[in-house]
């Protein structure tokens, strides 16, 4: 009979923190290895931005003019950048749903790993893959659409930081949804069905000023509109004008919206995971 020694759980705060970080990185590596076995999924992260750039920048962009003037493709690209990061919610929900369907979550809970490591590791891996997709889109925008960031280095870095923060917040929204479904297909349907329309019900592609009066307030207060407006401001790209507070103060609104999503959905996701793991 072979005895397996299971180390005792850490007791001090420092030990628990190191334990959580180590296990989270292990979960993240597991996600990377899974993606390496599915090169088609990696190709999707890289090809999708190019398709979106060509579709909206050239097919639709040739027929759209900005009310205040300016190059539409330069106006458009920050909106596409936001859309890529917003879709992290759908990707996270689908991945967690697939893990639930295959019983992987049950296997993790049977292992002597930190409770929060499963969700933290997944969120880190999902964010890094979407940052890769964002980098691919930036290259495509520069080469195919002539997009440029005209702000300072600090402003440009801040714009990408806001996009990454919003993507991280959306990952936890998707994770929470994924923990309540029974398959990846159900998770995708439960997330994509409202998320994709919401990226259009914003200033992503056109200014909100031209929207009907009954729908304009929704678009103005859509968190995605604030993120797009902040990115355009920091990148030095053409922007639109609105009297709504989130679009008058887009940087502050972006931080508030992202922070609120993180504060609400991380505890909800952790609670749902603990309930499943009992």
Buried (B, 14 or more C-beta within 10 A) or exposed (E): EEEEEEEEEBEEEEEBEEBBBEBBBBBBEBBEEBBEEEEEEBEBBBBBBBEBBBEBBEEEBEEEEBEEEBBBBBBBBBBBBBBBBBBBBBBBBBBBBBBBBEEBBEEBBEEEBBBBBBBBBBBBBBBBBBBBBBBBBBBBBBEBBEBBBEBEEEBBEBBBEBBBBBBBBBBBBBBBBBBBBEBBEBBBBBBBEEBEEBBBBBBBBBBBBEBEEEEBEBBBBBBBBBBBBBBBBBBBBBBBEBEBEBBEBBBEBBBBBBEEBBEBBBEBBBEBBEEEEE
